[in-house]
């Protein structure tokens, strides 16, 4: 195993907008809860905590109310001829309701259509406090990682600053530098042209969305502070324009 595996987990989960949520469904006869898996939309916060928007009427919400332990499987094997050679990661932790407005904004930035029902009385936001992760990076690349291993100290030190600055940076890029966002998608990631929007930015990269398609563009090196994002984004534009010539 290499020290790059925590980075692989981070990029894998940040690059997905959905996951399989496993909970312990209460048994009506009082027996041990039954394992229950369901598909959920997810946005991953700067500290790698998954953020969910769930209805109180859903079985997984009822399961969480009885037992807050959950597991989320993030699948990175799409499009591979041999899916078992591709990466997937399970984040294990405890889910709790949250009224944090910043987490709400981050989730809705990644899932704009969810704004239609996010205000419904029966829908609640949840944050999953990750305790450990299980990575299968392909054949022979299998490892359990603790929460501390997932985020190195330098990234932890930058979490609060990036969380506070993110909304302003994303709004500025979408409003004033839409062309740059398109270049990131088409020239650097090879995606089809369209109305790409930046949905998030953190110390290691930025997130993009076009309708139902999502993508992630990683920085060549992690940033130490939000003040470094301007030069990093300009460098990406320069690289994208050079790739298009």
Kinemage of the C-alpha trace (Angstrom):
@kinemage 1
@onewidth
@group {chain A} dominant
@subgroup {mainchain}
@vectorlist {calphas} color= white
{ca unk a 1} P 0.000 0.000 0.000
{ca unk a 2} L 1.174 3.501 -0.753
{ca unk a 3} L 0.604 6.782 1.006
{ca unk a 4} L -1.470 7.897 -2.020
{ca unk a 5} L -4.454 5.782 -0.966
{ca unk a 6} L -5.981 8.448 1.324
{ca unk a 7} L -5.769 10.889 -1.599
{ca unk a 8} L -7.473 8.316 -3.836
{ca unk a 9} L -10.336 8.069 -1.339
{ca unk a 10} L -10.701 11.841 -1.145
{ca unk a 11} L -10.807 12.326 -4.912
{ca unk a 12} L -13.115 9.359 -5.369
{ca unk a 13} L -15.762 10.526 -2.924
{ca unk a 14} L -15.502 14.188 -3.920
{ca unk a 15} L -16.027 13.244 -7.551
{ca unk a 16} L -19.346 11.464 -6.990
{ca unk a 17} L -22.728 13.121 -6.505
{ca unk a 18} L -24.524 9.980 -5.293
{ca unk a 19} L -23.820 6.964 -3.141
{ca unk a 20} L -25.387 3.791 -1.798
{ca unk a 21} L -26.465 4.375 1.792
{ca unk a 22} L -26.518 1.337 4.081
{ca unk a 23} L -28.490 1.498 7.320
{ca unk a 24} L -29.880 -0.978 9.867
{ca unk a 25} L -33.608 -1.133 9.187
{ca unk a 26} L -35.609 -1.660 12.392
{ca unk a 27} L -37.353 -5.030 12.525
{ca unk a 28} L -41.079 -4.786 13.357
{ca unk a 29} L -40.753 -7.940 15.474
{ca unk a 30} L -37.958 -6.552 17.618
{ca unk a 31} L -35.189 -8.633 16.125
{ca unk a 32} L -31.774 -7.319 15.087
{ca unk a 33} L -32.017 -4.629 12.423
{ca unk a 34} L -31.912 -5.802 8.819
{ca unk a 35} L -29.230 -4.339 6.486
{ca unk a 36} L -30.873 -1.926 4.044
{ca unk a 37} L -29.223 -0.151 1.108
{ca unk a 38} L -30.655 2.784 -0.819
{ca unk a 39} L -29.508 5.361 -3.361
{ca unk a 40} L -28.970 8.901 -2.068
{ca unk a 41} L -27.632 12.183 -3.390
{ca unk a 42} L -24.573 13.375 -1.529
{ca unk a 43} L -22.264 16.366 -1.247
{ca unk a 44} L -18.965 15.878 0.561
{ca unk a 45} L -17.858 18.694 2.856
{ca unk a 46} L -14.310 20.050 3.161
{ca unk a 47} L -13.544 17.689 6.048
{ca unk a 48} L -14.866 14.749 3.965
{ca unk a 49} L -18.137 14.529 5.902
{ca unk a 50} L -20.970 13.434 3.584
{ca unk a 51} L -24.011 15.715 3.606
{ca unk a 52} L -27.408 14.199 2.793
{ca unk a 53} L -30.938 15.504 2.289
{ca unk a 54} L -33.444 12.871 3.390
{ca unk a 55} L -37.187 12.671 3.830
{ca unk a 56} L -38.562 11.663 7.218
{ca unk a 57} L -40.891 9.325 5.322
{ca unk a 58} L -38.035 7.308 3.809
{ca unk a 59} L -37.059 3.993 5.371
{ca unk a 60} L -33.422 5.023 5.633
{ca unk a 61} L -34.407 8.045 7.756
{ca unk a 62} L -36.397 5.807 10.075
{ca unk a 63} L -33.410 3.491 10.299
{ca unk a 64} L -31.064 6.361 11.207
{ca unk a 65} L -33.475 7.512 13.916
{ca unk a 66} L -33.151 4.063 15.506
{ca unk a 67} L -29.428 3.534 14.834
{ca unk a 68} L -27.237 6.405 13.636
{ca unk a 69} L -24.495 4.125 12.251
{ca unk a 70} L -24.347 4.289 8.452
{ca unk a 71} L -22.091 3.339 5.568
{ca unk a 72} L -21.901 5.088 2.197
{ca unk a 73} L -20.465 3.313 -0.841
{ca unk a 74} L -18.946 5.574 -3.515
{ca unk a 75} L -18.507 3.717 -6.801
{ca unk a 76} L -15.778 4.800 -9.212
{ca unk a 77} L -16.025 1.813 -11.562
{ca unk a 78} L -18.433 3.224 -14.176
{ca unk a 79} L -17.377 2.621 -17.785
{ca unk a 80} L -14.729 0.010 -17.016
{ca unk a 81} L -14.739 -3.261 -18.939
{ca unk a 82} L -13.823 -5.002 -15.694
{ca unk a 83} L -15.572 -3.108 -12.869
{ca unk a 84} L -13.757 -5.028 -10.131
{ca unk a 85} L -10.472 -3.468 -11.271
{ca unk a 86} L -11.819 0.003 -10.497
{ca unk a 87} L -11.893 1.954 -7.233
{ca unk a 88} L -14.687 2.105 -4.706
{ca unk a 89} L -14.737 3.364 -1.154
{ca unk a 90} L -17.071 2.986 1.791
{ca unk a 91} L -17.219 5.717 4.415
{ca unk a 92} L -18.454 4.548 7.812
{ca unk a 93} L -19.752 6.962 10.397
{ca unk a 94} L -22.674 8.320 12.342
{ca unk a 95} L -25.425 10.408 10.777
{ca unk a 96} L -27.055 13.311 12.594
{ca unk a 97} L -29.462 16.025 11.540
{ca unk a 98} L -27.925 19.430 10.940
{ca unk a 99} L -29.275 22.955 10.601
{ca unk a 100} L -25.906 24.316 9.447
{ca unk a 101} L -26.746 26.838 6.725
{ca unk a 102} L -23.337 26.479 5.113
{ca unk a 103} L -23.842 22.728 4.663
{ca unk a 104} L -27.265 23.414 3.185
{ca unk a 105} L -25.750 25.844 0.675
{ca unk a 106} L -22.972 23.425 -0.249
{ca unk a 107} L -25.419 20.577 -0.844
{ca unk a 108} L -27.759 22.712 -2.954
{ca unk a 109} L -24.842 24.105 -4.967
{ca unk a 110} L -23.963 20.531 -5.907
{ca unk a 111} L -27.619 19.542 -6.393
{ca unk a 112} L -29.511 22.640 -7.596
{ca unk a 113} L -32.660 20.691 -8.472
{ca unk a 114} L -32.996 19.664 -4.820
{ca unk a 115} L -33.898 23.255 -4.000
{ca unk a 116} L -37.434 22.410 -5.192
{ca unk a 117} L -38.048 20.163 -2.184
{ca unk a 118} L -35.355 21.097 0.336
{ca unk a 119} L -37.805 23.379 2.094
{ca unk a 120} L -40.518 20.737 2.481
{ca unk a 121} L -41.399 20.046 6.106
{ca unk a 122} L -40.459 16.363 5.971
{ca unk a 123} L -36.995 16.868 4.424
{ca unk a 124} L -33.979 17.219 6.709
{ca unk a 125} L -30.250 17.649 6.155
{ca unk a 126} L -27.857 15.164 7.714
{ca unk a 127} L -24.105 15.236 8.259
{ca unk a 128} L -22.192 11.992 8.561
{ca unk a 129} L -19.229 12.157 10.945
{ca unk a 130} L -16.773 9.741 9.333
{ca unk a 131} L -14.968 7.324 11.663
{ca unk a 132} L -13.174 5.168 9.093
{ca unk a 133} L -13.122 4.214 5.444
{ca unk a 134} L -12.652 1.037 3.446
{ca unk a 135} L -10.954 1.425 0.084
{ca unk a 136} L -10.857 -1.127 -2.685
{ca unk a 137} L -8.625 0.473 -5.288
{ca unk a 138} L -8.649 -2.590 -7.535
{ca unk a 139} L -7.217 -6.070 -7.209
{ca unk a 140} L -4.755 -6.206 -4.320
{ca unk a 141} L -5.379 -2.600 -3.251
{ca unk a 142} L -7.583 -3.027 -0.212
{ca unk a 143} L -7.155 -1.087 3.001
{ca unk a 144} L -8.996 0.246 6.030
{ca unk a 145} L -8.233 3.899 6.820
{ca unk a 146} L -8.986 5.809 9.990
{ca unk a 147} L -10.571 9.262 9.884
{ca unk a 148} L -7.208 10.771 10.844
{ca unk a 149} L -5.494 9.037 7.926
{ca unk a 150} L -7.999 10.379 5.422
{ca unk a 151} L -7.007 14.014 5.912
{ca unk a 152} L -3.373 15.027 6.444
{ca unk a 153} L -2.572 17.818 8.880
{ca unk a 154} L -2.006 20.489 6.212
{ca unk a 155} L -5.457 19.927 4.729
{ca unk a 156} L -7.094 19.952 8.154
{ca unk a 157} L -5.489 23.318 8.865
{ca unk a 158} L -7.091 24.829 5.756
{ca unk a 159} L -10.606 23.445 6.179
{ca unk a 160} L -12.213 26.386 7.985
{ca unk a 161} L -10.709 28.997 5.686
{ca unk a 162} L -11.806 27.243 2.490
{ca unk a 163} L -15.266 26.569 3.899
{ca unk a 164} L -15.702 30.268 4.646
{ca unk a 165} L -14.372 31.462 1.284
{ca unk a 166} L -15.950 28.862 -0.983
{ca unk a 167} L -19.312 30.503 -1.687
{ca unk a 168} L -17.710 33.779 -2.740
{ca unk a 169} L -15.158 32.110 -5.007
{ca unk a 170} L -17.731 29.882 -6.709
{ca unk a 171} L -20.178 32.739 -7.204
{ca unk a 172} L -17.471 34.962 -8.645
{ca unk a 173} L -16.260 32.318 -11.093
{ca unk a 174} L -19.747 31.491 -12.366
{ca unk a 175} L -20.796 35.135 -12.685
{ca unk a 176} L -17.607 36.754 -13.994
{ca unk a 177} L -15.474 33.956 -15.420
{ca unk a 178} L -17.924 31.577 -17.058
{ca unk a 179} L -15.575 31.145 -20.025
{ca unk a 180} L -12.845 29.872 -17.734
{ca unk a 181} L -15.224 27.333 -16.216
{ca unk a 182} L -16.097 26.048 -19.708
{ca unk a 183} L -12.394 25.752 -20.540
{ca unk a 184} L -11.787 23.693 -17.420
{ca unk a 185} L -14.480 21.251 -18.501
{ca unk a 186} L -13.783 21.023 -22.224
{ca unk a 187} L -10.021 21.500 -22.550
{ca unk a 188} L -8.711 20.021 -19.316
{ca unk a 189} L -11.266 17.279 -18.698
{ca unk a 190} L -12.273 16.570 -22.300
{ca unk a 191} L -15.992 16.987 -21.629
{ca unk a 192} L -18.591 18.083 -24.154
{ca unk a 193} L -19.310 21.840 -24.297
{ca unk a 194} L -22.322 23.097 -22.407
{ca unk a 195} L -23.508 25.199 -19.525
{ca unk a 196} L -20.909 24.024 -17.029
{ca unk a 197} L -21.050 25.573 -13.578
{ca unk a 198} L -18.594 25.447 -10.732
{ca unk a 199} L -20.337 23.926 -7.736
{ca unk a 200} L -17.527 23.790 -5.194
{ca unk a 201} L -13.857 24.367 -4.519
{ca unk a 202} L -11.556 23.023 -1.830
{ca unk a 203} L -7.832 22.832 -1.164
{ca unk a 204} L -7.335 19.981 -3.636
{ca unk a 205} L -9.581 20.837 -6.551
{ca unk a 206} L -12.872 22.124 -7.907
{ca unk a 207} L -16.227 20.562 -8.755
{ca unk a 208} L -18.260 21.118 -11.921
{ca unk a 209} L -21.781 20.293 -13.042
{ca unk a 210} L -23.762 20.396 -16.296
{ca unk a 211} L -27.365 19.215 -15.917
{ca unk a 212} L -27.020 15.642 -14.577
{ca unk a 213} L -23.289 15.314 -15.279
{ca unk a 214} L -20.641 16.063 -12.673
{ca unk a 215} L -16.866 16.290 -12.906
{ca unk a 216} L -13.906 17.085 -10.716
{ca unk a 217} L -10.705 18.882 -11.645
{ca unk a 218} L -7.828 18.400 -9.209
{ca unk a 219} L -5.119 20.968 -8.620
{ca unk a 220} L -1.576 19.815 -9.387
{ca unk a 221} L -0.676 20.519 -5.770
{ca unk a 222} L -2.919 21.178 -2.795
{ca unk a 223} L -3.441 24.800 -1.793
{ca unk a 224} L -2.545 26.000 1.679
{ca unk a 225} L -5.046 28.880 1.821
{ca unk a 226} L -7.953 30.360 -0.193
{ca unk a 227} L -5.740 33.306 -1.159
{ca unk a 228} L -3.892 30.905 -3.461
{ca unk a 229} L -6.977 30.007 -5.486
{ca unk a 230} L -6.743 33.009 -7.825
{ca unk a 231} L -3.292 32.103 -9.098
{ca unk a 232} L -4.228 28.420 -9.271
{ca unk a 233} L -7.348 29.123 -11.325
{ca unk a 234} L -5.450 31.459 -13.660
{ca unk a 235} L -2.807 28.767 -14.169
{ca unk a 236} L -5.535 26.294 -15.112
{ca unk a 237} L -6.969 28.735 -17.658
{ca unk a 238} L -3.515 29.218 -19.189
{ca unk a 239} L -3.079 25.455 -19.389
{ca unk a 240} L -6.538 25.014 -20.927
{ca unk a 241} L -5.960 27.645 -23.608
{ca unk a 242} L -2.617 26.090 -24.488
{ca unk a 243} L -4.310 22.704 -24.823
{ca unk a 244} L -6.828 24.184 -27.246
{ca unk a 245} L -4.264 25.644 -29.655
